[in-house]
Amino acid sequence: MTDTTREDQVWEGWLTGGSSLLEEINASVRFDYRLAQQDIDGSIAHAHMLAKCEVISPAEAEQIVAGLEQIRGEIKSGDFTFDPGLEDVHMNVEARLRDLIGPTAGRLHTARSRNDQVAVDARLWVRDAIDRLDALLVRVIEVIADRAEAHHADVMPGFTHLQCAQPVTIGHHLLAYGEMFLRDRDRLRSARRRLDESPLGAAALAGTGYPIDPYDTARRLGFRGVTHNSLDAVSDRDFILDYLSAGATLAVHVSRLGEEMVIWSTPQFGFIKLPEDLCAGSSIMPQKRNPDLPELMRAKSGRIFGDLMALLTVMKGLPLAYSRDMQEDKEALFDAADNLELSVRAVEAMLRGITFRPEKTRSDAALGNTVATDVADWLVAERGLPFREAHSVVGGLVKWLGVQGRELKDSSPAELADFDALFEALPAEVLTVEYAVARRTSPGGTSPVLVRKAAVELRRRNAEIN
């Protein structure tokens, strides 16, 4: 080992150096370089605090901070070379700082361990990731509210078991996703509130004997407080699990929307036309418009679930405090964050780009006797039948019509009266899908009047979450 190499080993002493295999499996800089900006932020806050507490001199702190800011600039400009031989992002930054300012760089690690250092870096990174994802969801919900308002009265089939059930409106259906994504925002904000404590000061696991002020570093880094237990501070990865868990639920919602877009865009459904710039062609079939983007929205969920499961499995058996296993949190975190943000951007693009076909959705909304419940409700209200009896009568009517190859949409009240005199004087409008949606005025219902109000309310609630 050369002298230069030995100087780069911060834990020289009785250890003589690891094998190449140990170095290879230990090295994490190929992925944790993404923590560089957060690492520099944490180190600058720590240096200022050490000077304030007179652990290091103001001049030393000034020299350290200047060096760190230079490194920040080198990283942003692409002039910084991350060396896998230095193991991780923290050692790379520290080694470069030593190149720039000499032995004073060693003062920075006073009253700090890599354990609390990486913990604060990760918290800062997840906090930023939550804010980025939340901002994307704000935009998605705005698009949903706009499109729901535009289609507040356009009727479409509502499904259960993917069978025609009752008519709803396009706007009402879209607003269901608005509610899902609003809950996703709430889950993310909740995760952000829980992680909002600085672990700096926990050191390796037991705290430190230096006269430090962790509240000072917390304030400088924008945390609302500090962690309460040094063991927990360096052992905790709940904040990553919270983010991945919220992300997994969000991925479910993205996947369900992607699935509906795939189905709706088929010629058999024909409810929407996908934007051409978000479709792909076929290598052999010239007519194809493949819904690649919504299919990948659907598929990304499996990858995000896997990232969550990977970290749960890593953490489940670890004793307190830090174990090297926890290094495996980063790749799952970064992969999930990248794919979540990509997926939500895809959702926004699809929602902005699709063209609905209200004439087709309205026509299909009447298929499958979807107004049968409304006819049964009329029997309850106008003929005084118990609902279960009305249900049975209308069920028999539907079967009778089916034998003739007809549905309620093909029938007149007079024809229904041929089946049962109970249907005499049935208003013709009861057999229309417009009547079915208009009468559903219960809170959260699909009445066009309510849908328009709900779109406005969704915008308000979206703006109020913080």
C-alpha positions in Angstrom: 0.0 0.0 0.0 1.5 3.4 -1.0 1.7 6.3 1.5 -0.9 8.2 -0.5 -3.3 5.4 -0.2 -2.7 5.0 3.5 -3.5 8.7 4.0 -6.9 8.1 2.4 -7.8 5.5 5.0 -9.5 7.3 7.9 -9.5 4.3 10.2 -5.8 3.5 10.1 -4.5 1.9 13.2 -4.5 -1.8 14.1 -6.5 -2.6 10.8 -4.1 -3.4 8.0 -6.7 -3.0 5.2 -9.3 -5.2 3.7 -9.3 -7.5 0.8 -10.4 -6.5 -2.7 -13.6 -8.4 -2.1 -14.3 -6.5 1.1 -13.6 -3.2 -0.7 -15.9 -4.2 -3.6 -18.8 -5.2 -1.4 -18.3 -2.2 1.0 -18.1 0.4 -1.7 -21.4 2.4 -1.9 -20.3 5.6 -3.7 -21.6 4.3 -7.0 -25.1 5.1 -5.7 -24.8 7.1 -2.5 -23.0 9.9 -4.4 -26.6 11.2 -4.7 -26.4 12.3 -1.1 -23.5 14.7 -1.8 -25.4 17.9 -1.5 -27.1 16.8 1.7 -23.8 15.6 3.0 -22.3 19.0 2.4 -25.3 20.8 4.0 -25.0 18.6 7.1 -21.3 19.2 7.4 -21.6 22.9 7.0 -24.2 23.0 9.8 -22.0 20.8 12.0 -19.0 23.0 11.4 -20.9 26.2 12.3 -22.3 24.5 15.5 -18.8 23.3 16.5 -17.5 26.9 16.2 -20.5 28.3 18.1 -19.9 25.8 20.9 -16.1 26.6 20.9 -15.2 23.1 20.0 -13.3 24.4 17.0 -12.2 27.9 16.3 -14.2 30.3 14.1 -11.3 30.4 11.7 -11.3 26.7 11.3 -15.0 26.6 10.7 -14.6 29.3 8.1 -11.9 27.4 6.3 -14.0 24.1 6.5 -17.1 25.8 5.1 -15.2 27.5 2.3 -13.7 24.2 1.3 -17.1 22.4 1.4 -18.7 25.1 -0.8 -15.9 24.7 -3.3 -16.6 20.9 -3.3 -20.3 21.6 -3.8 -19.4 23.7 -6.9 -17.1 21.0 -8.3 -19.9 18.4 -7.9 -22.5 20.6 -9.5 -20.2 21.4 -12.5 -19.2 17.8 -12.9 -15.6 18.4 -12.1 -15.6 16.2 -9.0 -14.4 12.6 -9.4 -15.9 10.1 -7.0 -13.4 7.4 -6.1 -14.8 4.0 -5.3 -11.6 3.3 -3.4 -12.8 5.8 -0.8 -15.9 3.7 -0.2 -18.7 6.2 0.1 -19.8 9.8 -0.5 -18.8 10.9 3.0 -15.2 9.8 2.6 -14.9 11.2 -0.9 -16.0 14.6 0.3 -13.8 14.5 3.4 -10.7 13.4 1.3 -11.3 16.2 -1.1 -11.7 18.7 1.8 -8.3 17.5 3.1 -6.8 18.1 -0.3 -8.1 21.6 -0.2 -7.5 22.8 3.3 -5.1 20.2 4.8 -5.2 18.8 8.4 -8.0 21.3 9.4 -10.4 19.0 7.5 -10.0 16.5 10.3 -11.6 18.9 12.7 -14.9 18.5 11.0 -15.5 15.0 12.2 -15.3 16.1 15.9 -18.4 15.0 17.8 -19.8 13.2 14.8 -19.8 9.6 13.4 -20.6 8.4 10.0 -23.6 6.8 11.6 -25.3 10.1 12.5 -23.8 11.7 9.4 -25.5 9.3 7.0 -28.7 9.4 9.1 -29.0 13.1 8.7 -28.1 13.0 5.0 -30.7 10.4 4.3 -33.4 12.3 6.2 -32.6 15.5 4.2 -32.7 13.5 0.9 -36.0 11.9 1.7 -37.4 15.2 2.8 -36.5 16.7 -0.6 -37.9 13.6 -2.4 -41.2 14.0 -0.6 -41.4 17.6 -1.5 -40.6 16.9 -5.2 -43.2 14.1 -5.4 -45.8 16.1 -3.5 -45.4 19.0 -5.9 -46.0 16.6 -8.9 -49.1 15.4 -7.2 -50.4 18.9 -6.7 -50.3 19.4 -10.5 -51.9 16.0 -11.2 -54.9 16.9 -8.9 -55.3 20.2 -10.6 -55.5 18.5 -14.0 -58.1 16.1 -12.6 -60.2 18.9 -11.2 -60.0 20.8 -14.6 -61.0 17.7 -16.6 -63.7 16.7 -14.2 -65.3 20.1 -14.4 -65.2 19.9 -18.2 -66.9 16.5 -18.2 -69.1 17.0 -15.2 -72.3 16.0 -17.1 -70.9 13.6 -19.6 -72.3 10.1 -18.8 -70.3 7.0 -18.8 -70.8 3.4 -17.5 -69.9 2.7 -13.9 -68.6 -0.8 -13.4 -68.5 -3.4 -10.6 -66.7 -6.6 -11.4 -66.0 -4.9 -14.7 -69.6 -5.4 -15.6 -72.0 -2.5 -16.4 -73.5 -1.4 -13.1 -74.9 2.1 -13.0 -74.4 5.2 -15.0 -71.9 7.8 -13.6 -70.3 10.8 -15.2 -66.7 11.0 -16.6 -66.1 13.8 -14.2 -67.3 11.7 -11.2 -65.0 8.9 -12.3 -62.0 11.2 -12.6 -62.7 12.7 -9.2 -62.3 9.3 -7.6 -58.6 9.4 -8.6 -58.5 13.0 -7.3 -59.4 11.6 -3.9 -56.8 8.8 -4.1 -54.0 11.2 -5.0 -55.1 13.7 -2.3 -54.8 10.9 0.3 -51.4 10.1 -1.2 -50.4 13.7 -0.6 -51.6 13.4 3.0 -49.6 10.2 3.5 -46.5 11.9 2.2 -46.9 15.0 4.3 -47.4 12.8 7.4 -44.2 10.9 6.6 -42.4 14.2 6.2 -43.7 15.4 9.7 -42.4 12.2 11.3 -38.9 12.5 9.8 -38.5 16.1 10.7 -36.0 15.6 13.5 -32.2 15.9 13.2 -30.1 12.9 14.4 -26.9 14.9 14.4 -25.3 14.6 17.8 -26.1 10.9 18.3 -22.6 10.2 17.0 -21.9 6.5 16.7 -24.7 5.3 19.0 -24.2 6.8 22.5 -24.1 10.5 21.9 -20.9 12.5 22.5 -19.0 14.1 25.4 -18.3 17.3 23.5 -20.3 20.4 24.5 -22.4 20.4 21.3 -25.8 22.0 20.5 -27.8 19.7 18.3 -30.7 22.1 18.3 -28.5 24.6 16.5 -27.7 22.1 13.7 -31.4 21.1 13.5 -32.4 24.8 13.0 -29.7 25.3 10.4 -30.9 22.3 8.4 -34.6 23.2 8.7 -35.6 20.4 11.1 -38.3 21.2 13.7 -36.4 19.4 16.4 -33.9 16.7 17.3 -34.2 13.0 17.9 -34.8 11.9 21.5 -32.6 8.7 21.7 -29.1 8.3 20.3 -29.5 4.6 19.7 -32.8 5.1 17.8 -31.3 8.1 15.9 -28.7 6.0 14.1 -30.8 2.8 13.9 -33.9 4.4 12.5 -34.9 3.9 8.9 -38.6 4.2 9.5 -38.6 7.5 7.6 -37.5 5.7 4.5 -40.0 2.9 5.0 -42.7 5.5 5.5 -41.8 7.1 2.2 -41.6 3.8 0.4 -44.9 2.7 2.0 -46.7 5.9 0.9 -45.0 5.5 -2.5 -46.3 1.9 -2.8 -49.9 3.0 -2.2 -49.5 5.8 -4.7 -48.1 3.3 -7.2 -51.3 1.3 -6.7 -53.4 4.3 -7.7 -51.2 5.1 -10.6 -51.4 1.4 -11.8 -55.2 1.3 -11.5 -55.5 4.5 -13.6 -53.0 3.1 -16.1 -55.1 -0.1 -16.4 -58.2 1.9 -17.1 -56.5 3.9 -19.7 -55.3 0.8 -21.4 -58.8 -0.7 -21.4 -60.6 2.5 -22.3 -58.3 3.1 -25.3 -59.1 -0.3 -27.0 -61.5 -0.2 -30.0 -63.8 -2.4 -28.0 -64.3 0.3 -25.4 -63.3 3.4 -27.4 -63.9 5.7 -24.4 -60.7 7.7 -25.0 -58.1 8.5 -27.7 -54.6 8.5 -26.5 -52.2 11.3 -27.5 -50.1 10.1 -30.4 -46.8 11.4 -28.9 -47.4 9.1 -25.9 -48.1 5.9 -27.9 -45.7 3.5 -29.6 -46.1 1.6 -32.8 -45.6 -2.1 -33.6 -42.6 -3.6 -35.3 -44.8 -5.6 -37.7 -48.4 -4.3 -37.5 -48.6 -0.8 -39.1 -52.0 0.0 -37.7 -51.1 -0.3 -34.0 -51.2 2.5 -31.4 -49.8 0.7 -28.3 -50.5 2.3 -25.0 -46.9 1.9 -23.7 -47.0 4.8 -21.3 -50.1 3.7 -19.2 -48.8 0.1 -19.4 -45.5 1.2 -17.8 -47.5 3.3 -15.3 -49.1 0.0 -14.4 -45.8 -2.0 -14.4 -43.7 0.4 -12.3 -45.8 -0.5 -9.3 -44.2 -3.9 -9.0 -40.8 -2.4 -8.9 -41.7 0.1 -6.2 -43.4 -2.7 -4.1 -40.1 -4.6 -4.5 -38.1 -1.7 -3.2 -40.3 -1.5 -0.1 -40.1 -5.2 0.5 -36.3 -5.2 0.1 -35.8 -2.6 2.8 -38.4 -4.2 5.1 -36.4 -7.5 4.8 -33.1 -5.8 5.4 -34.4 -4.1 8.6 -36.5 -6.8 10.1 -33.7 -8.7 12.1 -31.2 -6.0 12.9 -30.1 -5.5 16.5 -29.5 -1.9 17.7 -27.7 0.2 16.7 -26.0 0.5 13.3 -25.2 -2.5 11.1 -23.6 -2.4 7.7 -26.8 -4.0 6.3 -28.4 -0.6 6.5 -26.2 0.6 3.6 -28.7 -1.4 1.4 -31.4 1.2 2.1 -30.0 3.7 -0.5 -30.5 1.8 -3.7 -34.1 0.9 -2.9 -34.8 4.4 -1.9 -33.3 6.0 -5.0 -34.9 3.5 -7.3 -38.3 4.0 -5.8 -38.0 7.8 -5.8 -37.0 7.9 -9.5 -39.8 5.6 -10.6 -42.4 7.3 -8.5 -41.6 10.7 -9.9 -41.5 9.3 -13.4 -44.8 7.6 -12.9 -46.6 10.7 -11.6 -45.2 12.8 -14.5 -46.6 10.1 -16.8 -50.0 10.4 -15.1 -50.1 14.2 -15.6 -49.1 13.8 -19.3 -51.8 11.2 -19.9 -54.5 13.1 -18.1 -53.7 16.3 -20.1 -53.3 14.4 -23.4 -56.2 12.0 -23.6 -59.4 12.9 -25.5 -62.6 11.6 -24.1 -65.4 10.4 -26.4 -68.6 11.3 -24.6 -70.9 10.0 -27.3 -69.4 6.5 -26.9 -69.4 6.6 -23.1 -73.0 7.8 -23.1 -74.1 5.0 -25.5 -72.3 2.4 -23.5 -73.7 3.7 -20.2 -77.1 2.4 -21.2 -75.9 -1.1 -22.0 -76.6 -3.9 -19.5 -79.8 -2.5 -18.1 -77.8 0.0 -16.0 -81.0 2.0 -15.0 -82.6 -1.1 -13.4 -81.9 0.2 -9.9 -83.7 3.5 -10.8 -86.7 1.6 -12.0 -86.8 -0.4 -8.7 -86.5 2.9 -6.7 -89.5 4.2 -8.7 -91.5 1.2 -7.6 -90.5 1.8 -4.0 -91.4 5.5 -4.2 -94.5 5.4 -6.3 -95.9 1.9 -5.7 -94.9 1.5 -2.1 -93.1 -1.8 -2.6 -90.4 -2.8 -0.2 -87.0 -2.5 -2.0 -86.4 -6.2 -1.9 -89.7 -6.9 -3.6 -89.1 -4.2 -6.1 -85.6 -5.7 -6.8 -87.2 -9.0 -7.5 -89.9 -7.5 -9.8 -87.3 -5.6 -11.9 -85.0 -8.7 -12.0 -87.9 -10.6 -13.5 -88.5 -7.8 -16.0 -84.8 -7.8 -17.1 -85.0 -11.6 -17.6 -88.2 -11.2 -19.6 -86.7 -8.6 -21.8 -83.5 -10.6 -22.3 -85.5 -13.5 -23.7 -86.8 -11.1 -26.3 -83.3 -9.9 -27.0 -84.0 -6.5 -25.5 -82.9 -4.3 -22.6 -84.5 -1.5 -20.7 -82.9 1.1 -23.0 -84.9 -0.5 -25.9 -88.2 -0.4 -24.1 -91.1 2.0 -23.5 -93.1 2.3 -20.3 -96.1 0.8 -22.2 -94.1 -2.2 -23.1 -93.0 -2.7 -19.5 -96.6 -2.5 -18.4 -97.3 -5.6 -20.6 -95.0 -7.4 -18.2 -96.5 -6.0 -15.0 -99.2 -3.4 -14.4 -97.0 -1.9 -11.7 -95.2 -0.1 -14.5 -98.2 1.7 -15.8 -97.6 5.5 -15.8 -93.8 5.0 -15.4 -92.3 8.2 -16.7 -90.1 7.6 -19.8 -87.3 9.6 -18.3 -86.8 6.9 -15.6 -85.4 4.7 -18.3 -82.7 7.3 -19.3 -79.1 7.4 -18.0 -79.4 11.2 -17.7 -82.1 10.7 -15.1 -80.1 8.1 -13.3 -77.1 10.4 -12.8 -79.1 13.5 -12.1 -81.0 12.0 -9.2 -77.9 10.8 -7.3 -77.6 13.8 -5.2 -76.4 12.2 -1.9 -73.0 13.6 -0.7 -70.3 12.3 -3.0 -72.8 11.3 -5.7 -72.5 11.5 -9.4 -75.1 14.2 -10.0 -73.6 16.7 -12.5 -74.4 19.5 -10.1 -72.5 17.8 -7.3 -69.6 16.8 -9.6 -69.0 20.4 -10.6 -69.0 21.5 -7.0 -66.7 18.5 -6.0 -64.1 19.6 -8.6 -64.0 23.1 -7.0 -63.8 21.6 -3.6 -61.0 19.2 -4.7 -59.0 22.3 -5.8 -59.5 23.9 -2.5 -58.5 20.9 -0.5 -55.5 20.4 -2.7 -54.3 23.9 -2.0 -54.8 23.6 1.8 -52.6 20.5 2.3 -49.2 21.5 3.7 
